[in-house]
Amino acid sequence: MNWKPDRTLSISLANQIVHWITEQILNGHWPNGTKLPSQRQLALSLGVNRSTLQEAIDELKADGILCSKIGSSTFVSNDSWNILVKQKQPNWQKYIETSIHKANYQTIQLINEFEQDESIIRLSTGELSPSLLPTEKIQHSLQHLKLDGKAIGYSSPQGSLALRQALVHYLKKRNIETTVGNICIVSGGLQALQLIAVGLLEPGSTVLQEEYSYLNSVHPFQSYGMNLHSISSSTEQMVIQKKLRGQNIYYAIPTLHNPTGAIWSQQRKEQFYEQCLAANLPIIEDDVYFELAFEKLSPPLKAIDSAGQVVYLGSVSKTLSPGLRIGWVVAPTPVIKRIADIKMQMDYGSSAFSQEIVTHWLTNGLYEEHIITLKSELQKRALYMEKLLIQHFSDIASWEKSKGGFYIWLKFHHPIVTSELFYKLLKQKILINPGYIYEPKDAFHIRLSYAYASEEELRVGLICLQKTVSEKTKP
């Protein structure tokens, strides 16, 4: 035994002995059950007093690494290696539980996991079927992109100038007058919400939202110490007028709301805007579905925004490709500068290649041609789903005819949409988005999507849903 504690170190002799013994065990030199030399022999070999050695041994016994058997012998405990491995590893669970970002609901974690299983019928997915994505046309358009070193490097803080110029012209069709200086390119609408949370709001702020809300299924605000407050349309005016502490904001989806699919009238938009203006309450207008409306729309809130009250969000994730990860924020200059600064700190800008593709599609008419085809296909799918609902759900649920987008908000006559129903369907390879992920107390709704599953999958999935619900409601 050549090792001896170093008396010149600031670490005590006893602690050095503890470290040395644990190394012998971890390195396999002293396996479980190994009998240690007598304390007199070990102290002599280490060149320390027995009292110093005893202090080290007592500490290792307290940790369960050493143990004593009949008589005075000391042994390496049978579970010592596992104990030491756990001690050497960080307590990651504690790190996780005390971190800033909140874990998602278990139901949503399962949805995210099982959406990757191709054998699952996805009745509620918020994305387009691969068959609806213009894959071949995107591949073909790559041949026409003129790239240089600058174009595929890091973009400017606000994103590609060419893309922002294209968006200035495109947004005019939504009656939105803006400039390249008032647009920031982001990696999808969710990142826009995260940037707003960390860049514009303080902990303790309140984010107002409608009764059922997409925000409840993600945590861009809650994880940074903000509070969500859901309000019904009947109490909206009273709540907006109420004095709220902090730098509060209203999150709204006036066009093809997620999850309900509702569309606000022009009168509702104007009244809402005036109420927020009077209360000095900023608005986030999430408008990622507007291009998929089946009928002509009234202008967005941003089009009537004369006071810089509205932060407007758009994206190609619901129309062209979610994998491109390209969205945009339209807002007053100070907001854009702030968001751009934080984005550069986070990821140095959205994908340069993706920005080039979206620019090409917007400036060459490809995007609008695709939207026409896509809307036609979605409308066919919506009609097919409504036909199935009439056949199988008329006596147990209600719904409104789809006005566009992806969703039909199915409401059962009885509160049967529980986690139990979710798990029963999952065992049958049917995946749903239950209403309680959009409003925790809801037990009546399911968000159905006709945008992803094939007609045959929709038929099989809805029949299975109907049978499972009927069994659950039998007397």
RAPE-V862571 format. One record per pair of residues at least 4 apart in sequence whose ideal C-beta (glycine too) atoms are under 8 Angstrom apart, sorted by sequence separation. I is the first residue (numbers start at 1). J is the second residue. If there is no record, write none. Layout:
I&J  I&J
//
This chain:
5&9  11&15  12&16  13&17  14&18  15&19  16&20  17&21  18&22  19&23  20&24  21&25  22&26  23&27  25&29  30&34  37&41  38&42  39&43  40&44  41&45  42&46  48&52  49&53  50&54  51&55  52&56  53&57  54&58  55&59  56&60  57&61  58&62  59&63  61&65  68&72  69&73  76&80  79&83  80&84  81&85  82&86  83&87  84&88  85&89  91&95  92&96  93&97  94&98  95&99  104&108  105&109  106&110  107&111  108&112  109&113  110&114  111&115  113&117  128&132  129&133  134&138  135&139  136&140  137&141  138&142  140&144  141&145  147&151  148&152  149&153  155&159  156&160  159&163  160&164  161&165  162&166  163&167  164&168  165&169  166&170  167&171  168&172  170&174  172&176  178&182  179&183  187&191  188&192  189&193  190&194  191&195  192&196  193&197  194&198  195&199  196&200  197&201  201&205  209&213  212&216  214&218  219&223  220&224  222&226  231&235  232&236  235&239  236&240  237&241  238&242  244&248  253&257  257&261  264&268  265&269  266&270  267&271  268&272  269&273  270&274  271&275  272&276  273&277  274&278  275&279  289&293  293&297  299&303  301&305  305&309  315&319  316&320  317&321  318&322  320&324  331&335  332&336  333&337  334&338  335&339  336&340  337&341  338&342  339&343  340&344  341&345  342&346  343&347  344&348  350&354  351&355  352&356  353&357  354&358  355&359  356&360  357&361  358&362  359&363  360&364  365&369  366&370  367&371  368&372  369&373  370&374  371&375  372&376  373&377  374&378  375&379  376&380  377&381  378&382  379&383  380&384  381&385  382&386  383&387  384&388  385&389  386&390  387&391  388&392  389&393  390&394  393&397  412&416  417&421  418&422  419&423  420&424  421&425  422&426  423&427  424&428  426&430  433&437  435&439  436&440  438&442  449&453  453&457  454&458  455&459  456&460  457&461  458&462  459&463  460&464  461&465  462&466  463&467  464&468  465&469  466&470  467&471  468&472  469&473  470&474  11&16  24&29  25&30  37&42  43&48  48&53  60&65  61&66  68&73  90&95  104&109  115&120  128&133  130&135  133&138  146&151  147&152  155&160  156&161  159&164  171&176  172&177  178&183  186&191  196&201  215&220  221&226  222&227  231&236  253&258  256&261  257&262  264&269  276&281  299&304  305&310  316&321  317&322  331&336  344&349  350&355  361&366  362&367  389&394  402&407  412&417  416&421  417&422  425&430  426&431  433&438  436&441  453&458  7&13  24&30  25&31  30&36  36&42  43&49  60&66  61&67  68&74  69&75  77&83  103&109  114&120  158&164  186&192  201&207  209&215  215&221  222&228  256&262  257&263  275&281  276&282  329&335  343&349  360&366  361&367  393&399  402&408  425&431  436&442  9&16  43&50  46&53  61&68  67&74  68&75  96&103  115&122  171&178  209&216  221&228  256&263  276&283  290&297  317&324  329&336  425&432  435&442  436&443  438&445  5&13  37&45  66&74  67&75  104&112  207&215  231&239  255&263  264&272  302&310  316&324  317&325  331&339  389&397  400&408  434&442  435&443  450&458  453&461  21&30  43&52  57&66  66&75  151&160  186&195  254&263  255&264  301&310  317&326  358&367  361&370  399&408  400&409  435&444  438&447  6&16  40&50  43&53  66&76  67&77  115&125  168&178  229&239  240&250  254&264  273&283  290&300  302&312  316&326  317&327  329&339  389&399  399&409  422&432  435&445  5&16  39&50  42&53  65&76  66&77  167&178  168&179  301&312  315&326  316&327  399&410  434&445  435&446  5&17  65&77  168&180  216&228  300&312  315&327  398&410  399&411  422&434  434&446  435&447  61&74  64&77  111&124  215&228  287&300  314&327  315&328  386&399  397&410  398&411  421&434  433&446  39&53  66&80  207&221  216&230  254&268  313&327  314&328  397&411  432&446  433&447  448&462  5&20  39&54  64&79  65&80  165&180  168&183  213&228  254&269  285&300  287&302  313&328  386&401  397&412  398&413  419&434  432&447  64&80  164&180  167&183  285&301  313&329  314&330  386&402  396&412  397&413  418&434  432&448  433&449  3&20  57&74  213&230  285&302  312&329  385&402  393&410  396&413  417&434  419&436  39&57  65&83  212&230  254&272  283&301  311&329  312&330  396&414  417&435  418&436  64&83  65&84  161&180  164&183  207&226  209&228  211&230  311&330  312&331  389&408  417&436  446&465  63&83  201&221  206&226  207&227  209&229  210&230  211&231  252&272  311&331  382&402  36&57  164&185  203&224  204&225  205&226  206&227  207&228  208&229  209&230  210&231  211&232  310&331  389&410  158&180  163&185  193&215  203&225  204&226  205&227  206&228  207&229  209&231  210&232  211&233  386&408  158&181  197&220  201&224  203&226  204&227  206&229  208&231  210&233  308&331  385&408  63&87  159&183  196&220  197&221  308&332  311&335  326&350  158&183  159&184  160&185  193&218  201&226  285&310  287&312  288&313  325&350  326&351  379&404  417&442  418&443  158&184  159&185  194&220  197&223  198&224  250&276  283&309  284&310  285&311  287&313  288&314  292&318  325&351  378&404  382&408  417&443  157&184  158&185  159&186  193&220  197&224  282&309  283&310  284&311  285&312  286&313  287&314  288&315  291&318  292&319  324&351  378&405  416&443  417&444  190&218  193&221  258&286  273&301  281&309  282&310  283&311  285&313  291&319  302&330  326&354  378&406  415&443  416&444  417&445  17&46  197&226  269&298  272&301  282&311  284&313  288&317  289&318  325&354  326&355  375&404  415&444  417&446  36&66  155&185  190&220  263&293  269&299  277&307  288&318  324&354  414&444  17&48  208&239  250&281  252&283  254&285  258&289  269&300  273&304  430&461  208&240  249&281  250&282  252&284  253&285  255&287  266&298  269&301  273&305  277&309  326&358  412&444  39&72  248&281  249&282  250&283  251&284  252&285  253&286  254&287  256&289  265&298  266&299  276&309  324&357  411&444  412&445  432&465  38&72  241&275  248&282  249&283  250&284  252&286  253&287  255&289  256&290  263&297  264&298  270&304  324&358  411&445  412&446  430&464  13&48  17&52  21&56  38&73  39&74  240&275  249&284  251&286  255&290  269&304  410&445  430&465  17&53  215&251  236&272  240&276  253&289  256&292  273&309  409&445  410&446  428&464  36&73  241&278  256&293  273&310  410&447  14&52  18&56  22&60  35&73  36&74  206&244  213&251  237&275  241&279  255&293  320&358  409&447  410&448  430&468  13&52  14&53  17&56  21&60  35&74  36&75  206&245  214&253  236&275  240&279  288&327  408&447  409&448  425&464  25&65  35&75  36&76  206&246  208&248  407&447  408&448  425&465  428&468  5&46  14&55  15&56  18&59  34&75  204&245  205&246  207&248  208&249  209&250  240&281  320&361  407&448  408&449  4&46  5&47  14&56  18&60  33&75  34&76  204&246  205&247  206&248  207&249  208&250  209&251  210&252  255&297  316&358  407&449  408&450  3&46  4&47  5&48  22&65  33&76  205&248  207&250  208&251  209&252  210&253  406&449  407&450  425&468  1&45  21&65  32&76  202&246  205&249  207&251  214&258  406&450  424&468  1&46  14&59  21&66  31&76  32&77  33&78  201&246  202&247  214&259  255&300  406&451  30&76  32&78  201&247  254&300  405&451  406&452  32&79  200&247  201&248  210&257  212&259  254&301  320&367  421&468  32&80  201&249  212&260  319&367  402&450  421&469  424&472  32&81  200&249  252&301  320&370  25&76  316&367  319&370  421&472  319&371  420&472  196&249  416&469  25&80  26&81  319&374  25&81  416&472  412&469  416&473  26&84  193&251  25&84  26&85  414&473  22&84  26&88  385&448  385&450  384&450  382&450  381&450  393&462  381&451  388&458  392&462  396&466  384&455  388&459  392&463  214&286  378&450  208&281  378&451  385&458  389&462  393&466  396&469  381&455  384&458  388&462  392&466  396&470  381&458  385&462  396&473  292&371  291&371  294&375  292&374  293&375  292&375  291&375  294&378  294&379  292&378  318&405  196&284  294&382  318&406  193&284  189&286  189&288  294&402  295&403  108&217  294&403  295&404  293&403  294&404  293&404  105&217  292&404  293&405  104&217  174&287  292&405  104&218  292&406  104&219  196&311  289&404  174&290  289&405  102&219  289&406  101&219  102&222  193&313  102&223  192&313  101&223  100&223  176&299  100&224  175&299  176&300  189&313  174&299  175&300  189&314  174&300  176&302  189&315  176&303  188&315  174&302  175&303  189&317  174&303  188&317  126&258  188&322  195&329  192&327  200&335  176&312  191&327  192&328  188&325  192&329  187&325  188&326  189&327  200&338  187&326  188&327  199&338  261&400  186&326  187&327  199&339  263&403  185&326  186&327  261&402  262&403  263&404  185&327  186&328  199&341  261&403  171&314  185&328  186&329  196&339  199&342  261&404  184&328  195&339  198&342  261&405  183&328  184&329  183&329  261&407  167&314  183&330  184&331  192&339  195&342  256&403  258&405  260&407  261&408  182&330  195&343  256&404  259&407  261&409  182&331  256&405  258&407  260&409  182&332  259&409  182&333  195&346  256&407  178&330  181&333  184&336  191&343  183&336  186&339  176&330  182&336  181&336  184&339  184&340  186&343  171&330  184&343  187&347  167&328  163&326  187&350  164&328  185&349  186&350  187&351  185&350  159&328  185&355  259&433  259&435  158&336  259&438  159&340  138&320  158&340  138&321  157&340  157&341  134&320  157&343  259&445  133&320  134&321  157&344  133&321  259&447  127&317  128&318  159&349  127&318  128&319  159&350  126&318  157&349  160&352  163&355  166&358  170&362  156&349  162&355  166&359  169&362  128&322  154&348  155&349  127&322  154&349  155&350  160&355  163&358  167&362  159&355  160&356  163&359  166&362  155&352  162&359  166&363  170&367  212&409  154&352  153&352  160&359  163&362  152&352  155&355  151&352  152&353  162&363  152&356  151&356  147&356  230&439  145&356  145&357  142&357  145&360  141&357  144&360  217&433  138&357  141&360  141&361  217&437  216&437  217&438  216&438  141&364  212&435  216&439  214&438  216&440  141&366  213&438  212&438  213&439  212&439  211&439  137&366  212&442  137&370  212&445  134&370  132&374  132&377  128&374  132&378  128&406  126&406  126&407  125&431  123&430  124&431  126&433  121&429  123&431  124&432  125&433  120&429  121&430  122&431  123&432  124&433  119&429  120&430  121&431  120&431  107&419  110&422  114&426  107&422  110&426  115&431  114&431  132&451  111&431  111&433  124&446  129&451  123&446  124&447  126&449  128&451  129&452  131&454  124&448  125&449  127&451  128&452  129&453  123&448  124&449  126&451  127&452  129&454  123&449  125&451  107&434  122&449  125&452  125&453  107&436  108&437  107&437  122&452  123&453  122&453  105&437  121&453  122&457  123&458  121&457  123&461  121&460  123&462  121&461  123&465  121&464
//
